[in-house]
Amino acid sequence: MVKCIIFDCDGVLVDTEKIGNGVLLEMAKEYGFQLELEKAYHLFNGRSLKDCFVQIENGIGKKLPEDFESNYRDRSFEAFKKETKPMEGIVDFLDNLKIPYCTASSGPLEKIRLNLGLAGLLDRFEDRIYSSYVIKSWKPDPGIFLHAAEEMGFDVKDCIVIEDSVAGVKAGINGGFKVYGFANGFNNEDLKQEGAILFHSYKELDTMLGID
């Protein structure tokens, strides 16, 4: 019996992964890093921004400029303001839920709040937003999900995790959670291989869980 749902944020609640990856690839290209968007989903999604920068530096064989992160945050912030929207079906799914839920993300707290706000979801998650930056534990370490479950007042066995990244699925599985993977066409096989139960829409997940 599911008593609590722990959602990742980007790519699960808010439709931002394509935006963030697009900005990052555009900037990295200026320093000689070439990668298709589909492969960026595999390489970057669910990881801390610093991990993503390391992957780019390994690819180009040199350090990125010190202002790369601040420039990325500025450019992505502007892109998010214009393009961020809620994932299709998530509003109805949340409206129908009769059990507690929260979000646990690898992103900074201010970024999570910004994206939820831009997508019109912030009021649904106030006081139930958990960030890796606060506890200094990043996926695939399970710390952020264990922290979220504890803060929500539930045992691991009573919670499920909703994820769209390999790192996130690994974190959930490592923590002992049952993990449902949001298949987006880029990640299907990767998530399945890591042990996630795949779903392709919130309508499908609603039917699978039967917990309205």
Disulfide bonds with the S-S distance in Angstrom:
none
